[in-house]
Amino acid sequence: MGFKIPCPNCGIRDVYEFSFDSEVRFRPPVDSDLKTWRHYLYFRKNTCGVQEEWWYHGGGCCEWLKIKRNTETNEVLEILETRADD
Ligand SMILES: [Zn+2]
């Protein structure tokens, strides 16, 4: 499953330098019911197609990248955001 991720800090790098975290999700409000929390914690969309994901560049700049990737082709379509590892 090799593919490349264009890191804004390091350039085009092999995916094996990165760790996949998860698809982008939004935490529900604190007072949400159990069903909502269960869904947030345990269920993923697992999209076959374009989805937004978090990846960590541990083999490079040690920053988090929010990317848009086609999971069917592994084409990285866009780098949406970077965050420093705190
Ligand atoms: Zn990097």
PDB file of the backbone (N, CA, C, O) and the ligand in Angstrom, with CONECT records:
HET     ZN  A 101       1
ATOM      1  N   MET A   1       0.835  -1.188   0.000  1.00  0.00           N
ATOM      2  CA  MET A   1       0.000   0.000   0.000  1.00  0.00           C
ATOM      3  C   MET A   1       0.875   1.245   0.000  1.00  0.00           C
ATOM      4  O   MET A   1       0.549   2.205   0.698  1.00  0.00           O
ATOM      5  N   GLY A   2       1.949   1.271  -0.737  1.00  0.00           N
ATOM      6  CA  GLY A   2       2.816   2.437  -0.727  1.00  0.00           C
ATOM      7  C   GLY A   2       2.250   3.586  -1.532  1.00  0.00           C
ATOM      8  O   GLY A   2       1.742   3.405  -2.639  1.00  0.00           O
ATOM      9  N   PHE A   3       2.345   4.750  -0.965  1.00  0.00           N
ATOM     10  CA  PHE A   3       2.021   5.957  -1.702  1.00  0.00           C
ATOM     11  C   PHE A   3       2.777   7.114  -1.066  1.00  0.00           C
ATOM     12  O   PHE A   3       3.421   6.945  -0.030  1.00  0.00           O
ATOM     13  N   LYS A   4       2.701   8.267  -1.671  1.00  0.00           N
ATOM     14  CA  LYS A   4       3.457   9.429  -1.202  1.00  0.00           C
ATOM     15  C   LYS A   4       2.511  10.454  -0.591  1.00  0.00           C
ATOM     16  O   LYS A   4       1.361  10.590  -1.008  1.00  0.00           O
ATOM     17  N   ILE A   5       3.022  11.171   0.406  1.00  0.00           N
ATOM     18  CA  ILE A   5       2.292  12.281   1.007  1.00  0.00           C
ATOM     19  C   ILE A   5       3.161  13.527   0.869  1.00  0.00           C
ATOM     20  O   ILE A   5       4.310  13.527   1.311  1.00  0.00           O
ATOM     21  N   PRO A   6       2.632  14.583   0.266  1.00  0.00           N
ATOM     22  CA  PRO A   6       3.413  15.817   0.128  1.00  0.00           C
ATOM     23  C   PRO A   6       3.349  16.643   1.415  1.00  0.00           C
ATOM     24  O   PRO A   6       2.415  17.418   1.618  1.00  0.00           O
ATOM     25  N   CYS A   7       4.344  16.471   2.274  1.00  0.00           N
ATOM     26  CA  CYS A   7       4.386  17.236   3.526  1.00  0.00           C
ATOM     27  C   CYS A   7       4.785  18.681   3.196  1.00  0.00           C
ATOM     28  O   CYS A   7       5.756  18.894   2.470  1.00  0.00           O
ATOM     29  N   PRO A   8       4.063  19.663   3.709  1.00  0.00           N
ATOM     30  CA  PRO A   8       4.401  21.058   3.429  1.00  0.00           C
ATOM     31  C   PRO A   8       5.771  21.467   3.986  1.00  0.00           C
ATOM     32  O   PRO A   8       6.388  22.414   3.498  1.00  0.00           O
ATOM     33  N   ASN A   9       6.241  20.741   5.016  1.00  0.00           N
ATOM     34  CA  ASN A   9       7.527  21.073   5.635  1.00  0.00           C
ATOM     35  C   ASN A   9       8.695  20.295   5.039  1.00  0.00           C
ATOM     36  O   ASN A   9       9.810  20.813   4.980  1.00  0.00           O
ATOM     37  N   CYS A  10       8.458  19.060   4.596  1.00  0.00           N
ATOM     38  CA  CYS A  10       9.541  18.154   4.214  1.00  0.00           C
ATOM     39  C   CYS A  10       9.559  17.801   2.729  1.00  0.00           C
ATOM     40  O   CYS A  10      10.553  17.271   2.231  1.00  0.00           O
ATOM     41  N   GLY A  11       8.483  18.087   2.027  1.00  0.00           N
ATOM     42  CA  GLY A  11       8.399  17.711   0.616  1.00  0.00           C
ATOM     43  C   GLY A  11       7.656  16.388   0.452  1.00  0.00           C
ATOM     44  O   GLY A  11       7.016  15.895   1.381  1.00  0.00           O
ATOM     45  N   ILE A  12       7.755  15.830  -0.747  1.00  0.00           N
ATOM     46  CA  ILE A  12       7.045  14.579  -1.040  1.00  0.00           C
ATOM     47  C   ILE A  12       7.773  13.424  -0.365  1.00  0.00           C
ATOM     48  O   ILE A  12       8.944  13.166  -0.642  1.00  0.00           O
ATOM     49  N   ARG A  13       7.064  12.731   0.525  1.00  0.00           N
ATOM     50  CA  ARG A  13       7.696  11.669   1.327  1.00  0.00           C
ATOM     51  C   ARG A  13       6.880  10.387   1.273  1.00  0.00           C
ATOM     52  O   ARG A  13       5.680  10.403   0.997  1.00  0.00           O
ATOM     53  N   ASP A  14       7.557   9.278   1.541  1.00  0.00           N
ATOM     54  CA  ASP A  14       6.921   7.965   1.537  1.00  0.00           C
ATOM     55  C   ASP A  14       5.941   7.849   2.715  1.00  0.00           C
ATOM     56  O   ASP A  14       6.211   8.343   3.810  1.00  0.00           O
ATOM     57  N   VAL A  15       4.819   7.199   2.474  1.00  0.00           N
ATOM     58  CA  VAL A  15       3.787   7.068   3.514  1.00  0.00           C
ATOM     59  C   VAL A  15       4.317   6.359   4.755  1.00  0.00           C
ATOM     60  O   VAL A  15       3.793   6.565   5.850  1.00  0.00           O
ATOM     61  N   TYR A  16       5.347   5.526   4.604  1.00  0.00           N
ATOM     62  CA  TYR A  16       5.875   4.779   5.749  1.00  0.00           C
ATOM     63  C   TYR A  16       6.570   5.680   6.765  1.00  0.00           C
ATOM     64  O   TYR A  16       6.900   5.224   7.860  1.00  0.00           O
ATOM     65  N   GLU A  17       6.798   6.946   6.426  1.00  0.00           N
ATOM     66  CA  GLU A  17       7.321   7.899   7.409  1.00  0.00           C
ATOM     67  C   GLU A  17       6.212   8.452   8.302  1.00  0.00           C
ATOM     68  O   GLU A  17       6.488   9.134   9.289  1.00  0.00           O
ATOM     69  N   PHE A  18       4.958   8.157   7.953  1.00  0.00           N
ATOM     70  CA  PHE A  18       3.803   8.732   8.644  1.00  0.00           C
ATOM     71  C   PHE A  18       3.049   7.659   9.425  1.00  0.00           C
ATOM     72  O   PHE A  18       3.144   6.469   9.126  1.00  0.00           O
ATOM     73  N   SER A  19       2.309   8.101  10.418  1.00  0.00           N
ATOM     74  CA  SER A  19       1.382   7.225  11.135  1.00  0.00           C
ATOM     75  C   SER A  19      -0.030   7.744  10.912  1.00  0.00           C
ATOM     76  O   SER A  19      -0.309   8.931  11.083  1.00  0.00           O
ATOM     77  N   PHE A  20      -0.919   6.825  10.523  1.00  0.00           N
ATOM     78  CA  PHE A  20      -2.317   7.199  10.360  1.00  0.00           C
ATOM     79  C   PHE A  20      -2.958   7.323  11.730  1.00  0.00           C
ATOM     80  O   PHE A  20      -2.783   6.448  12.578  1.00  0.00           O
ATOM     81  N   ASP A  21      -3.700   8.402  11.956  1.00  0.00           N
ATOM     82  CA  ASP A  21      -4.417   8.546  13.218  1.00  0.00           C
ATOM     83  C   ASP A  21      -5.869   8.149  13.050  1.00  0.00           C
ATOM     84  O   ASP A  21      -6.310   7.148  13.615  1.00  0.00           O
ATOM     85  N   SER A  22      -6.619   8.927  12.275  1.00  0.00           N
ATOM     86  CA  SER A  22      -8.040   8.612  12.072  1.00  0.00           C
ATOM     87  C   SER A  22      -8.609   9.509  10.997  1.00  0.00           C
ATOM     88  O   SER A  22      -7.976  10.470  10.559  1.00  0.00           O
ATOM     89  N   GLU A  23      -9.816   9.176  10.585  1.00  0.00           N
ATOM     90  CA  GLU A  23     -10.550  10.119   9.756  1.00  0.00           C
ATOM     91  C   GLU A  23     -10.936  11.302  10.636  1.00  0.00           C
ATOM     92  O   GLU A  23     -11.058  11.161  11.853  1.00  0.00           O
ATOM     93  N   VAL A  24     -11.127  12.457  10.026  1.00  0.00           N
ATOM     94  CA  VAL A  24     -11.486  13.649  10.791  1.00  0.00           C
ATOM     95  C   VAL A  24     -12.894  13.473  11.351  1.00  0.00           C
ATOM     96  O   VAL A  24     -13.831  13.153  10.619  1.00  0.00           O
ATOM     97  N   ARG A  25     -13.031  13.685  12.656  1.00  0.00           N
ATOM     98  CA  ARG A  25     -14.321  13.577  13.337  1.00  0.00           C
ATOM     99  C   ARG A  25     -14.497  14.783  14.234  1.00  0.00           C
ATOM    100  O   ARG A  25     -13.532  15.481  14.546  1.00  0.00           O
ATOM    101  N   PHE A  26     -15.696  15.020  14.637  1.00  0.00           N
ATOM    102  CA  PHE A  26     -15.982  16.160  15.497  1.00  0.00           C
ATOM    103  C   PHE A  26     -16.584  15.667  16.805  1.00  0.00           C
ATOM    104  O   PHE A  26     -17.584  14.949  16.826  1.00  0.00           O
ATOM    105  N   ARG A  27     -15.938  16.080  17.899  1.00  0.00           N
ATOM    106  CA  ARG A  27     -16.369  15.655  19.239  1.00  0.00           C
ATOM    107  C   ARG A  27     -17.752  16.232  19.536  1.00  0.00           C
ATOM    108  O   ARG A  27     -17.990  17.421  19.321  1.00  0.00           O
ATOM    109  N   PRO A  28     -18.668  15.388  20.030  1.00  0.00           N
ATOM    110  CA  PRO A  28     -20.001  15.899  20.355  1.00  0.00           C
ATOM    111  C   PRO A  28     -19.962  16.770  21.611  1.00  0.00           C
ATOM    112  O   PRO A  28     -18.997  16.711  22.373  1.00  0.00           O
ATOM    113  N   PRO A  29     -20.989  17.569  21.830  1.00  0.00           N
ATOM    114  CA  PRO A  29     -21.057  18.380  23.054  1.00  0.00           C
ATOM    115  C   PRO A  29     -21.005  17.483  24.294  1.00  0.00           C
ATOM    116  O   PRO A  29     -21.459  16.339  24.260  1.00  0.00           O
ATOM    117  N   VAL A  30     -20.456  18.002  25.372  1.00  0.00           N
ATOM    118  CA  VAL A  30     -20.253  17.237  26.608  1.00  0.00           C
ATOM    119  C   VAL A  30     -21.550  16.608  27.113  1.00  0.00           C
ATOM    120  O   VAL A  30     -21.528  15.492  27.632  1.00  0.00           O
ATOM    121  N   ASP A  31     -22.659  17.293  26.973  1.00  0.00           N
ATOM    122  CA  ASP A  31     -23.919  16.789  27.521  1.00  0.00           C
ATOM    123  C   ASP A  31     -24.687  15.894  26.535  1.00  0.00           C
ATOM    124  O   ASP A  31     -25.890  15.689  26.698  1.00  0.00           O
ATOM    125  N   SER A  32     -24.008  15.366  25.527  1.00  0.00           N
ATOM    126  CA  SER A  32     -24.668  14.473  24.568  1.00  0.00           C
ATOM    127  C   SER A  32     -25.054  13.156  25.240  1.00  0.00           C
ATOM    128  O   SER A  32     -24.462  12.777  26.251  1.00  0.00           O
ATOM    129  N   ASP A  33     -26.046  12.456  24.679  1.00  0.00           N
ATOM    130  CA  ASP A  33     -26.479  11.187  25.262  1.00  0.00           C
ATOM    131  C   ASP A  33     -25.478  10.064  24.954  1.00  0.00           C
ATOM    132  O   ASP A  33     -24.573  10.226  24.134  1.00  0.00           O
ATOM    133  N   LEU A  34     -25.661   8.937  25.623  1.00  0.00           N
ATOM    134  CA  LEU A  34     -24.719   7.816  25.488  1.00  0.00           C
ATOM    135  C   LEU A  34     -24.630   7.281  24.065  1.00  0.00           C
ATOM    136  O   LEU A  34     -23.554   6.900  23.604  1.00  0.00           O
ATOM    137  N   LYS A  35     -25.748   7.255  23.385  1.00  0.00           N
ATOM    138  CA  LYS A  35     -25.750   6.755  22.009  1.00  0.00           C
ATOM    139  C   LYS A  35     -24.824   7.606  21.132  1.00  0.00           C
ATOM    140  O   LYS A  35     -24.066   7.073  20.322  1.00  0.00           O
ATOM    141  N   THR A  36     -24.889   8.921  21.299  1.00  0.00           N
ATOM    142  CA  THR A  36     -24.037   9.826  20.526  1.00  0.00           C
ATOM    143  C   THR A  36     -22.573   9.597  20.866  1.00  0.00           C
ATOM    144  O   THR A  36     -21.737   9.550  19.964  1.00  0.00           O
ATOM    145  N   TRP A  37     -22.239   9.452  22.159  1.00  0.00           N
ATOM    146  CA  TRP A  37     -20.850   9.215  22.571  1.00  0.00           C
ATOM    147  C   TRP A  37     -20.342   7.859  22.086  1.00  0.00           C
ATOM    148  O   TRP A  37     -19.197   7.734  21.651  1.00  0.00           O
ATOM    149  N   ARG A  38     -21.201   6.852  22.165  1.00  0.00           N
ATOM    150  CA  ARG A  38     -20.815   5.512  21.690  1.00  0.00           C
ATOM    151  C   ARG A  38     -20.485   5.570  20.201  1.00  0.00           C
ATOM    152  O   ARG A  38     -19.489   5.002  19.755  1.00  0.00           O
ATOM    153  N   HIS A  39     -21.314   6.249  19.452  1.00  0.00           N
ATOM    154  CA  HIS A  39     -21.086   6.369  18.018  1.00  0.00           C
ATOM    155  C   HIS A  39     -19.780   7.113  17.749  1.00  0.00           C
ATOM    156  O   HIS A  39     -19.007   6.708  16.881  1.00  0.00           O
ATOM    157  N   TYR A  40     -19.528   8.182  18.477  1.00  0.00           N
ATOM    158  CA  TYR A  40     -18.299   8.963  18.298  1.00  0.00           C
ATOM    159  C   TYR A  40     -17.058   8.127  18.618  1.00  0.00           C
ATOM    160  O   TYR A  40     -16.057   8.199  17.906  1.00  0.00           O
ATOM    161  N   LEU A  41     -17.128   7.334  19.692  1.00  0.00           N
ATOM    162  CA  LEU A  41     -15.952   6.585  20.144  1.00  0.00           C
ATOM    163  C   LEU A  41     -15.675   5.329  19.324  1.00  0.00           C
ATOM    164  O   LEU A  41     -14.515   4.976  19.110  1.00  0.00           O
ATOM    165  N   TYR A  42     -16.720   4.656  18.867  1.00  0.00           N
ATOM    166  CA  TYR A  42     -16.513   3.318  18.305  1.00  0.00           C
ATOM    167  C   TYR A  42     -16.824   3.145  16.831  1.00  0.00           C
ATOM    168  O   TYR A  42     -16.476   2.116  16.252  1.00  0.00           O
ATOM    169  N   PHE A  43     -17.464   4.111  16.210  1.00  0.00           N
ATOM    170  CA  PHE A  43     -17.853   3.931  14.815  1.00  0.00           C
ATOM    171  C   PHE A  43     -17.091   4.885  13.904  1.00  0.00           C
ATOM    172  O   PHE A  43     -16.842   6.038  14.256  1.00  0.00           O
ATOM    173  N   ARG A  44     -16.726   4.383  12.727  1.00  0.00           N
ATOM    174  CA  ARG A  44     -16.061   5.198  11.715  1.00  0.00           C
ATOM    175  C   ARG A  44     -16.830   5.061  10.416  1.00  0.00           C
ATOM    176  O   ARG A  44     -17.504   4.057  10.182  1.00  0.00           O
ATOM    177  N   LYS A  45     -16.723   6.075   9.576  1.00  0.00           N
ATOM    178  CA  LYS A  45     -17.399   6.015   8.284  1.00  0.00           C
ATOM    179  C   LYS A  45     -16.696   5.049   7.344  1.00  0.00           C
ATOM    180  O   LYS A  45     -17.348   4.365   6.555  1.00  0.00           O
ATOM    181  N   ASN A  46     -15.354   4.987   7.423  1.00  0.00           N
ATOM    182  CA  ASN A  46     -14.554   4.112   6.563  1.00  0.00           C
ATOM    183  C   ASN A  46     -14.938   4.313   5.093  1.00  0.00           C
ATOM    184  O   ASN A  46     -15.275   3.362   4.387  1.00  0.00           O
ATOM    185  N   THR A  47     -14.881   5.536   4.665  1.00  0.00           N
ATOM    186  CA  THR A  47     -15.315   5.929   3.327  1.00  0.00           C
ATOM    187  C   THR A  47     -14.491   5.268   2.229  1.00  0.00           C
ATOM    188  O   THR A  47     -13.265   5.195   2.318  1.00  0.00           O
ATOM    189  N   CYS A  48     -15.171   4.790   1.200  1.00  0.00           N
ATOM    190  CA  CYS A  48     -14.497   4.331  -0.006  1.00  0.00           C
ATOM    191  C   CYS A  48     -14.584   5.489  -0.994  1.00  0.00           C
ATOM    192  O   CYS A  48     -15.560   5.625  -1.732  1.00  0.00           O
ATOM    193  N   GLY A  49     -13.552   6.312  -0.991  1.00  0.00           N
ATOM    194  CA  GLY A  49     -13.561   7.530  -1.806  1.00  0.00           C
ATOM    195  C   GLY A  49     -12.822   8.622  -1.059  1.00  0.00           C
ATOM    196  O   GLY A  49     -11.873   8.340  -0.328  1.00  0.00           O
ATOM    197  N   VAL A  50     -13.236   9.843  -1.229  1.00  0.00           N
ATOM    198  CA  VAL A  50     -12.522  10.985  -0.647  1.00  0.00           C
ATOM    199  C   VAL A  50     -12.953  11.193   0.805  1.00  0.00           C
ATOM    200  O   VAL A  50     -14.142  11.281   1.110  1.00  0.00           O
ATOM    201  N   GLN A  51     -11.961  11.269   1.690  1.00  0.00           N
ATOM    202  CA  GLN A  51     -12.237  11.610   3.086  1.00  0.00           C
ATOM    203  C   GLN A  51     -11.091  12.443   3.634  1.00  0.00           C
ATOM    204  O   GLN A  51      -9.993  12.449   3.076  1.00  0.00           O
ATOM    205  N   GLU A  52     -11.353  13.143   4.727  1.00  0.00           N
ATOM    206  CA  GLU A  52     -10.326  13.925   5.410  1.00  0.00           C
ATOM    207  C   GLU A  52      -9.786  13.102   6.563  1.00  0.00           C
ATOM    208  O   GLU A  52     -10.541  12.446   7.281  1.00  0.00           O
ATOM    209  N   GLU A  53      -8.448  13.142   6.738  1.00  0.00           N
ATOM    210  CA  GLU A  53      -7.782  12.287   7.725  1.00  0.00           C
ATOM    211  C   GLU A  53      -6.669  13.048   8.428  1.00  0.00           C
ATOM    212  O   GLU A  53      -6.162  14.048   7.921  1.00  0.00           O
ATOM    213  N   TRP A  54      -6.299  12.555   9.609  1.00  0.00           N
ATOM    214  CA  TRP A  54      -5.127  13.045  10.331  1.00  0.00           C
ATOM    215  C   TRP A  54      -3.990  12.043  10.205  1.00  0.00           C
ATOM    216  O   TRP A  54      -4.178  10.847  10.429  1.00  0.00           O
ATOM    217  N   TRP A  55      -2.808  12.537   9.843  1.00  0.00           N
ATOM    218  CA  TRP A  55      -1.586  11.738   9.757  1.00  0.00           C
ATOM    219  C   TRP A  55      -0.492  12.464  10.540  1.00  0.00           C
ATOM    220  O   TRP A  55      -0.439  13.694  10.562  1.00  0.00           O
ATOM    221  N   TYR A  56       0.384  11.675  11.184  1.00  0.00           N
ATOM    222  CA  TYR A  56       1.498  12.239  11.956  1.00  0.00           C
ATOM    223  C   TYR A  56       2.810  11.940  11.243  1.00  0.00           C
ATOM    224  O   TYR A  56       3.086  10.785  10.918  1.00  0.00           O
ATOM    225  N   HIS A  57       3.617  12.959  10.997  1.00  0.00           N
ATOM    226  CA  HIS A  57       4.880  12.765  10.280  1.00  0.00           C
ATOM    227  C   HIS A  57       6.017  12.522  11.275  1.00  0.00           C
ATOM    228  O   HIS A  57       6.884  13.375  11.466  1.00  0.00           O
ATOM    229  N   GLY A  58       5.997  11.356  11.899  1.00  0.00           N
ATOM    230  CA  GLY A  58       7.003  10.991  12.892  1.00  0.00           C
ATOM    231  C   GLY A  58       8.387  10.768  12.312  1.00  0.00           C
ATOM    232  O   GLY A  58       9.383  10.904  13.023  1.00  0.00           O
ATOM    233  N   GLY A  59       8.467  10.424  11.016  1.00  0.00           N
ATOM    234  CA  GLY A  59       9.759  10.206  10.373  1.00  0.00           C
ATOM    235  C   GLY A  59      10.289  11.467   9.711  1.00  0.00           C
ATOM    236  O   GLY A  59      11.220  11.408   8.907  1.00  0.00           O
ATOM    237  N   GLY A  60       9.705  12.595  10.045  1.00  0.00           N
ATOM    238  CA  GLY A  60      10.127  13.861   9.435  1.00  0.00           C
ATOM    239  C   GLY A  60       9.997  15.007  10.421  1.00  0.00           C
ATOM    240  O   GLY A  60      10.709  15.058  11.425  1.00  0.00           O
ATOM    241  N   CYS A  61       9.093  15.919  10.136  1.00  0.00           N
ATOM    242  CA  CYS A  61       8.982  17.164  10.898  1.00  0.00           C
ATOM    243  C   CYS A  61       8.228  17.027  12.218  1.00  0.00           C
ATOM    244  O   CYS A  61       8.153  17.985  12.986  1.00  0.00           O
ATOM    245  N   CYS A  62       7.668  15.839  12.493  1.00  0.00           N
ATOM    246  CA  CYS A  62       6.900  15.603  13.729  1.00  0.00           C
ATOM    247  C   CYS A  62       5.718  16.566  13.868  1.00  0.00           C
ATOM    248  O   CYS A  62       5.426  17.056  14.958  1.00  0.00           O
ATOM    249  N   GLU A  63       5.053  16.823  12.758  1.00  0.00           N
ATOM    250  CA  GLU A  63       3.824  17.618  12.801  1.00  0.00           C
ATOM    251  C   GLU A  63       2.654  16.773  12.333  1.00  0.00           C
ATOM    252  O   GLU A  63       2.819  15.782  11.622  1.00  0.00           O
ATOM    253  N   TRP A  64       1.471  17.188  12.748  1.00  0.00           N
ATOM    254  CA  TRP A  64       0.226  16.558  12.317  1.00  0.00           C
ATOM    255  C   TRP A  64      -0.239  17.191  11.024  1.00  0.00           C
ATOM    256  O   TRP A  64      -0.217  18.414  10.885  1.00  0.00           O
ATOM    257  N   LEU A  65      -0.660  16.368  10.077  1.00  0.00           N
ATOM    258  CA  LEU A  65      -1.192  16.857   8.809  1.00  0.00           C
ATOM    259  C   LEU A  65      -2.642  16.416   8.686  1.00  0.00           C
ATOM    260  O   LEU A  65      -2.978  15.249   8.887  1.00  0.00           O
ATOM    261  N   LYS A  66      -3.472  17.360   8.357  1.00  0.00           N
ATOM    262  CA  LYS A  66      -4.861  17.039   8.015  1.00  0.00           C
ATOM    263  C   LYS A  66      -4.927  17.021   6.501  1.00  0.00           C
ATOM    264  O   LYS A  66      -4.733  18.045   5.846  1.00  0.00           O
ATOM    265  N   ILE A  67      -5.203  15.845   5.950  1.00  0.00           N
ATOM    266  CA  ILE A  67      -5.155  15.702   4.490  1.00  0.00           C
ATOM    267  C   ILE A  67      -6.502  15.255   3.936  1.00  0.00           C
ATOM    268  O   ILE A  67      -7.337  14.698   4.648  1.00  0.00           O
ATOM    269  N   LYS A  68      -6.684  15.512   2.667  1.00  0.00           N
ATOM    270  CA  LYS A  68      -7.833  14.979   1.945  1.00  0.00           C
ATOM    271  C   LYS A  68      -7.286  13.914   1.018  1.00  0.00           C
ATOM    272  O   LYS A  68      -6.455  14.201   0.157  1.00  0.00           O
ATOM    273  N   ARG A  69      -7.758  12.658   1.195  1.00  0.00           N
ATOM    274  CA  ARG A  69      -7.217  11.530   0.447  1.00  0.00           C
ATOM    275  C   ARG A  69      -8.345  10.705  -0.143  1.00  0.00           C
ATOM    276  O   ARG A  69      -9.394  10.525   0.477  1.00  0.00           O
ATOM    277  N   ASN A  70      -8.116  10.206  -1.351  1.00  0.00           N
ATOM    278  CA  ASN A  70      -9.033   9.244  -1.944  1.00  0.00           C
ATOM    279  C   ASN A  70      -8.602   7.860  -1.467  1.00  0.00           C
ATOM    280  O   ASN A  70      -7.542   7.378  -1.867  1.00  0.00           O
ATOM    281  N   THR A  71      -9.392   7.221  -0.630  1.00  0.00           N
ATOM    282  CA  THR A  71      -9.010   5.933  -0.042  1.00  0.00           C
ATOM    283  C   THR A  71      -9.044   4.797  -1.063  1.00  0.00           C
ATOM    284  O   THR A  71      -8.478   3.730  -0.828  1.00  0.00           O
ATOM    285  N   GLU A  72      -9.692   5.025  -2.166  1.00  0.00           N
ATOM    286  CA  GLU A  72      -9.772   3.998  -3.201  1.00  0.00           C
ATOM    287  C   GLU A  72      -8.482   3.952  -4.024  1.00  0.00           C
ATOM    288  O   GLU A  72      -8.030   2.879  -4.423  1.00  0.00           O
ATOM    289  N   THR A  73      -7.894   5.128  -4.274  1.00  0.00           N
ATOM    290  CA  THR A  73      -6.702   5.210  -5.119  1.00  0.00           C
ATOM    291  C   THR A  73      -5.452   5.596  -4.324  1.00  0.00           C
ATOM    292  O   THR A  73      -4.342   5.537  -4.851  1.00  0.00           O
ATOM    293  N   ASN A  74      -5.625   5.991  -3.059  1.00  0.00           N
ATOM    294  CA  ASN A  74      -4.554   6.522  -2.198  1.00  0.00           C
ATOM    295  C   ASN A  74      -3.967   7.826  -2.726  1.00  0.00           C
ATOM    296  O   ASN A  74      -2.866   8.208  -2.331  1.00  0.00           O
ATOM    297  N   GLU A  75      -4.674   8.506  -3.600  1.00  0.00           N
ATOM    298  CA  GLU A  75      -4.196   9.806  -4.070  1.00  0.00           C
ATOM    299  C   GLU A  75      -4.466  10.854  -2.990  1.00  0.00           C
ATOM    300  O   GLU A  75      -5.596  11.001  -2.524  1.00  0.00           O
ATOM    301  N   VAL A  76      -3.413  11.581  -2.599  1.00  0.00           N
ATOM    302  CA  VAL A  76      -3.560  12.683  -1.656  1.00  0.00           C
ATOM    303  C   VAL A  76      -3.940  13.921  -2.461  1.00  0.00           C
ATOM    304  O   VAL A  76      -3.163  14.402  -3.286  1.00  0.00           O
ATOM    305  N   LEU A  77      -5.129  14.424  -2.214  1.00  0.00           N
ATOM    306  CA  LEU A  77      -5.682  15.499  -3.023  1.00  0.00           C
ATOM    307  C   LEU A  77      -5.298  16.876  -2.506  1.00  0.00           C
ATOM    308  O   LEU A  77      -5.148  17.820  -3.282  1.00  0.00           O
ATOM    309  N   GLU A  78      -5.138  16.990  -1.179  1.00  0.00           N
ATOM    310  CA  GLU A  78      -4.889  18.317  -0.615  1.00  0.00           C
ATOM    311  C   GLU A  78      -4.380  18.188   0.821  1.00  0.00           C
ATOM    312  O   GLU A  78      -4.807  17.307   1.567  1.00  0.00           O
ATOM    313  N   ILE A  79      -3.473  19.071   1.188  1.00  0.00           N
ATOM    314  CA  ILE A  79      -3.082  19.208   2.593  1.00  0.00           C
ATOM    315  C   ILE A  79      -3.912  20.355   3.136  1.00  0.00           C
ATOM    316  O   ILE A  79      -3.786  21.489   2.673  1.00  0.00           O
ATOM    317  N   LEU A  80      -4.756  20.071   4.108  1.00  0.00           N
ATOM    318  CA  LEU A  80      -5.715  21.062   4.583  1.00  0.00           C
ATOM    319  C   LEU A  80      -5.189  21.892   5.747  1.00  0.00           C
ATOM    320  O   LEU A  80      -5.576  23.046   5.927  1.00  0.00           O
ATOM    321  N   GLU A  81      -4.289  21.279   6.545  1.00  0.00           N
ATOM    322  CA  GLU A  81      -3.859  21.959   7.774  1.00  0.00           C
ATOM    323  C   GLU A  81      -2.651  21.222   8.350  1.00  0.00           C
ATOM    324  O   GLU A  81      -2.509  20.016   8.148  1.00  0.00           O
ATOM    325  N   THR A  82      -1.785  21.934   9.062  1.00  0.00           N
ATOM    326  CA  THR A  82      -0.710  21.295   9.820  1.00  0.00           C
ATOM    327  C   THR A  82      -0.784  21.791  11.259  1.00  0.00           C
ATOM    328  O   THR A  82      -1.184  22.924  11.525  1.00  0.00           O
ATOM    329  N   ARG A  83      -0.392  20.921  12.172  1.00  0.00           N
ATOM    330  CA  ARG A  83      -0.357  21.300  13.596  1.00  0.00           C
ATOM    331  C   ARG A  83       0.918  20.760  14.204  1.00  0.00           C
ATOM    332  O   ARG A  83       1.312  19.624  13.940  1.00  0.00           O
ATOM    333  N   ALA A  84       1.563  21.582  15.022  1.00  0.00           N
ATOM    334  CA  ALA A  84       2.754  21.141  15.729  1.00  0.00           C
ATOM    335  C   ALA A  84       2.368  20.105  16.761  1.00  0.00           C
ATOM    336  O   ALA A  84       1.278  20.166  17.330  1.00  0.00           O
ATOM    337  N   ASP A  85       3.262  19.144  17.011  1.00  0.00           N
ATOM    338  CA  ASP A  85       3.046  18.152  18.047  1.00  0.00           C
ATOM    339  C   ASP A  85       3.391  18.782  19.386  1.00  0.00           C
ATOM    340  O   ASP A  85       4.536  19.175  19.608  1.00  0.00           O
ATOM    341  N   ASP A  86       2.422  18.882  20.274  1.00  0.00           N
ATOM    342  CA  ASP A  86       2.655  19.550  21.575  1.00  0.00           C
ATOM    343  C   ASP A  86       3.346  18.649  22.559  1.00  0.00           C
ATOM    344  O   ASP A  86       3.611  19.057  23.689  1.00  0.00           O
TER     345      ASP A  86
HETATM  346 ZN    ZN A 101       7.015  16.635   7.479  1.00  0.00          ZN2+
END
